[in-house]
Amino acid sequence: MVIKESKNLIYQKNPLMPDGSGFYCPPPKSILENFEHLDGKLVLHFKNRFIAFIRAKNLEGERELYKVATKLSDFIGKSYEEILNFDF
């Protein structure tokens, strides 16, 4: 299951500033620092202070999100682009 190809997940194409200012960063330049798994979504925090959300659309999406969350700690130090294209 690849996040970009999933029909059960909604993801941000580009990480945004946490203040909602509308500034975004290209995915290859956003390196994962940590993440949170909250109700039906993942919040990804990057070293450049940008954030991105991955959300579940439905029950199957929540299962996929859980699968991603269990393996996401291996992606600390990897780019957002690598996360979106990885086959979980």
Secondary structure, 3 states (H helix, E strand, C coil): CEHHHCCCEEECCCCECCCCCCCECCHHHCEEEEEEEECCEEEEEECCCCEEEEEECCHHHHHHHHHHHHHHHHHCCCEHHHHHHCEC
